[in-house]
Amino acid sequence: MKMILSTMLMSGLFFYYSNYLIFISVIFIFILFKMNYISMMIFNKFFFMDSISAILILLTIASILLISISSSSMKNSFLMISSILMILILTFLSLNMFSFYILFELVLIPTLFLVTKIGYQPERLQAGIYLMIYTILASLPLLLGILYLKNPSNFIFLFSNCSQINFMVIFILAFLVKMPMFLFHLWLPKAHVEAPVEGSMILAAVLLKLGGYGLIRFSPMLYSKFIPMNYWIMSISLVGAIMTSMNCIRQKDLKSLIAYSSVAHMGLVLASIMTFNYLGILGAMIMMIAHGLSSSALFLMVNMIYSKHHTRNIVSFKGLWKSFPNITFWWFIFIAANISAPPSINLMGEIFILMSVINLNLLIMLPFIFISLMSSIFSIILFLNTIHNQPNSLITLNSHNKLFLTLFLHFLPLILLIMKMEMFLF
């Protein structure tokens, strides 16, 4: 109870601009925790922390900090964002599987309100319905599976429960939808397009990582029962990553394009987790952190462009190097990071993922090459269509310095973490 109350108080304090030091101090605490290489801390029978949960809590707090800096007004979304922060921290700290499930589903409520109440377009209700139906229907088998276990107390004793569930695909369906896996991804582009910038940033940065975190937590149980199925899941993920990368080439809406590229990245993460080896889990963790930072920055820049041009259609604006010169450098940096260009940690994550999957089968390198090719093509097309050519207007646009401070704070860990890769070890 003390932990819940302190988390609620912390989430409320974080959104006052005068309390940035509180936010930064909490991040510093978690960095110190990672530097001490503590393998696990069990607080009570409901909450614990290990290296995996610590790095994701660090990502959550950093994402909320960046959202609070970049947003001009938090009046509309203050309650929803603070609720998401509190629920996500408690989810990553959960030791009990039943409390994990409750918190895993509880985060849907503020996310749904963020999309349907604070979104701008009339289609936001349809996006909310998609989000609710996909998430709730997929999570019911997870609840039944947890109740079916003879000892559903915590994640530490999952090895003793390995032989109790035979239908593991249905059991992990909630995590596959939350990532989302290809074929279960239709809710994500709609939610991104209709959500405000705060919703898009936190959805891309943290909420998609709940699916990967759940798969990693349940991997001891999956390993013994899921080996015959992992090739099927990996095949669907890699084919889906290829198809969504090709779909990005024909997208005209900037938010929709970045959302589909997120599906492709999560396909790589899912394929990496399905290898069930150390390199695979490590590569998935690095890719999730890197994707959370780069995609969040891309959504922020799309909102900056939208606030000036009042459209997200790529055809409607061009020549940003003249009309919006301040954003050109950052647009290039984060598009390059999105396709895993060095020296970002995206590159290290992709290398570890490639090493883990080719250990299973060397032929898996072929779809990886095609995914990288398609990602490079749509990223180059995106950069050329928006930055180059002649602008439609001769008016030069500028933006607030705090938005560029936010972009710099997104960029800094993408570069610096490659020199501190031991933070990701577990």
N, C-alpha and C positions, 0 to 999 in steps of 0.2 A: 504493500500500500504506500509506503514511503517513496518507493521508486516511482510509482505512478503519479503521485502528487508532485514530486520534484520534476518529473518530465513535463507535466502540465504547466507548472510554473515556468519552467525553462522555455517551453514553446511560446508562452505568452510574452515573456520578456524579450525574446529574440527580435520581435518586429518593431521595437522602438529604435530608431536610428542612433540614439545616444548610447545604446547598449551593444554596439558592435564588439566591444572588448570582451563582453561575456561570451559572445559567439566564438570569437577567435580563441579565447582561453579554453573553451570546451574542445575545440579542434586540437589545440596544443596538447591537451590531456590525452586525447586518443592517439596522437602521434607519439607521445612519450610511451603510451601503452604498447604501441607497435614496436618501438625501439627496444623495449625491455624483453621482447620475445617471450612473453608469458603465454603459454599454450592454452590455458583455460582458467576462467574464474567463475565459480558457481556461487551465486548470491543466496539463493534459496531453492526450493523445489520447483519454482516456476520460472526463474530467470537465471541465465548464465551468459558468459561472453567468451568467445574464443577469437582467433585471428580472423576468421571469415566474417563473423558478425561485426567485429570491430571496424574492419575496413569499410563495410557497407554502412555502418552508422556514421563513420567519418564522411562518406560520400553524401549521406542524407543531410547531415548538418551543414556541410559546405554548400550543397545545392540550395538549401533554404536561405543561407546567408547571401548567396549570389542573387537569388530572387528578390530578397528584401532590399538589396542595394539597387537593383535595376528597375524596380517598380516605382513609378511616380506616386501612386496611391495604393495603399493596401486596405482601404476601408471596406471594399466589397468582398475581397477574398481573404481577409485576415483570419476569420474563424475557420474557414475551410483549410487553409494552408497550415495553420497551427495544429489543427486536428490531425491532418495527414502526418505532420512531423511527429507528433506524440505516438500515433498508432504505429508508424513505421519503426521508430526506435524500439518500442515494446515488442514488435514482431521479430525484429532481429535479435532481441534478447531472450526470446521465449525458449524455455527448455521443455515445457510440457507440450505435447503434440496437440491436445485439444485446445489449449489456450492459443497456440500458434494458429490453428484453424480459425478460431473466432476473430483474432486480430487480422489474419490474412483476408477474411471476408469483410471485416469492419471498415477497412480502408476504402472499400467500394462506395460507402455512403458519402463522405466528403468529396470524393472524386466525381461522383455522379452530380452532386450539387454544383461543383465547380464547372462542369461542362454544361449543364442544363440551365442553371440560374445566372451564371456570369458570362456565358458565351454570348456571341453577338448575332449569329445568324438564326433564322427560323428553323433550320435543319438540326439545331442542337438537340431538340427533343428526340429525333430519330437516332442521333448518335448516342444519346443517353440510353435509349431502349436497347440498341445493339450492345452497348457495354454491359448493361445489367443482365440481359438474357444470356450472353456468352459466358459471363463470369459465374452467375448463379447456377446455371445448368451444369457447367463443367465441374463445379466445386462439390456438388452433392455426392458423387462417387468417392471423393476424398474423405468426406465426413463419414460415410458408411464404412470405408476402409479403416479409418482410425477407430471407430466403434467396434469393428470386427476383431481388431487386435486384442489378444488376451492381456497384454501388458502395455497399454498405450501411454505409459507415464512420461517418458522423455526420450530424446533422440539418442542418448548414450547407449541404451539397451536395444537399439534397432537390430543388432546382429542376432539377438535371440528371437526376433520376430520374423526372420527372413522367410521361413517356410509357411507362413500363415496365410498369405494372399497369393493367389494364382493369376488373377487378372490385373496385372500391374499397369497395363496401358490405361485402363479405366481409372485406376487409382491415381495416376499422375496427370490425368487430363486437365485438372485445374492449373497445374504449373505450365503445361504446354499451351494453354489458352492465354495465360498471363504473360508469357514471354514476349510475343506470341509465336507459336510455331506456324509455319505455312499451312494453309487450309483452315486455320483457326484465327486468322489475322485480320478479318474484315472489319472488326470493331476499332482497330487502332488508327487507321487513316481518318476515319470519321471523327473519332474522339479528338485527334490532334487538330483537325481542320476547324472544328467548332469550339474548342477550348480556348480560353484567353491565354496570353503568353505565360502567365504563372503556371497554369495547368499544363501547357505543353512542355515547359521546362522540367517540372517535377515528374511528369509522366515519363518523359524520355530519360531523365537522369536516374530515377530511383524506382518508380512503380514497376517498370518492366523487369527490374532485377529481382523482384519477388519470386518470379517463376524460376529463374536460375538458382536463387538461394534455396528454394524448396527442393529442387532436384538434387542439389549438392547435399542438403541435410538428409534426404531420404536415400542417398546413393548406397549406403551399406545394405539396405533392404533390396534395392534395385539390382545390385551386382549379381546376386545369386539367381534371381528369377528373370532378369531382363537381358541376359547375354544373347539369347536367340533372337531378340527383337531389336537390339541396338542398331544392326545394319539397316533395318527398315526405317527406323527413326532418323538415322544419319542420312540415308538416301533422300527421304522426303525433305529434310532440312536443307541439304545442299542443292537439290533441284529447285526448292522454293527460293533459296537465295539467288540462284541464277535467274529465275523467272521474275522475281521482284526487282532485281537489278536491271533487267531488260525493260520492265514496266516503268522504272524511273526515267528512262530515256524519253518516253512519250508523255510524261506528266507536265502539265502547264501550271498547276498550283504549287508554289514553293513549299508550303507546309505539307502537302500530300507527298511531294517528292522526298522530303526528308523523312517522313513517316515510313514510306516504303523502303528507304535505305536502312531504317532501323530494323525492319523485319528481316532484311538480308543479314545484318550484323548479328541479330539474335539467332538466326539460323546457324551461323558459324559457332556461336556460343553453345547452342544445343548439341550440335555435332561433336563439339569438344567434350562436353559433359558425358555424352554417351560412350566415350572411350573407356570410362571408369578407371583411368590411371592418373597418376599424380600430375604429369605434365598437362593432361587435358583439363583437369580442374584448375590448375594454376593459370593456364592460358585463358580459360573462361572467365576467371576472376579479373585478370588484367584487362581483357576485352570489355567486360561489363563496366569497369571503372572508366576506361578510356572513352567508351561510347557514351557514357553518362555525361562526361565533360564536353566532348565535341558536339554531340547532337543538341545539348542544352544551349550551347553558344550559337549554333546555327539557327535554332528557333528564336533566340533573342534577336539576332540580326535580321531575320525575316520580319519580325515585328517592328524593328526600326525602319526597315524599308516600307512596310505597310503603313506606318504612321505618317510617312512623308508622301507616298504615292497613292495611298488609299486603294491599293490593289495588290494581290499576290500573284497575278498572272504574269508569267515570264515574258509573254509577247508584249505586254502593255508597257514595260519599261526596259530601257537598255542604256548603255553608256554611263553606268554608275561611276566610272573613273572620272567623269567630268561633273556630273550632277551631284554625286555624293562621294567625294574623294576620300573622306575620312574612313569609310568602311571598306575600301578596296583591299588594303593590306590584311585586315582581319578576315575578310571573306575568303581570300586566298589561303590564309593560314589554316582555317578550320575546315575548308574543303579538302586541303591536302591531308590534314589529320584524319578526316573521315575516310580516306582511302588508304590509311596506314602508311603515310610517308614518313621517313625518318626526319628528325630524331624523336618523334612522339612515342609514347608508350603503346599506342595502337599497333605499331610495327612489332614490338616484342610480343604482344598478345597474339597477333596473327602468326608469328613464327612458332610460338609454343603450341598453338592450335594445329598448325600444319604438321609439326613434329609428332604430335600425339595421334593424329588420324592416319598418317602414313605408316605408323607402326602397325596398324591393323591391316592396311591394304595399300600398296603403293599406287594403285589405280585411282585412289581418291584424290591424288594430286591433280588429275585432269579437271574435275569440276572446280577445284580451288583456283586453278589458272584462269578458267573461264569467268569465275566470280570476280577475280581481281581485274580482269580485262573489262568486263561490263561496268564495274564500279568506276574505273578510271574514265571510261567513255562518257558516262552520264555526268560525272563530276567536271570533266573538261567542257562538255556542252553547257552545263549550268554556269560555269565561270565565264565562258566566252559570251554567252547570250546576255548575261546580266551586266558584266563589267565593260566589255568592249562595244563596238558600234557607236553610232552617234546618238546622243540623248534626245528624247522628245522635247525636253525643255532646257533652256539655257540657265535656269535658276540653279544656283549652287546651294545644296542643302547641308546642314550641319546637325549634330545631335549633342545631347548633354554629355559632359565629361564623365559622369558616373556610369553611363552605359559602356563607355570604352574602358573604364576601370573594371567593370564586370567582365568584359571580354578578356582583359589582361589577366584577371584572376582565374578565368577558365583556362587560359593558355599556360600559365605558370606551372601548375601541377602536371600538365601533359608533357612538359619538357623535363622538369626536375625529377619526376618520379622514375625516369629511366636510369638515373644515377643512384636510386635507392630501391632497387628491385627486391631487396630482402624484406621490404614491408609487406609484400604479397605472399611470403612463405607462410605455410601453416603446417 
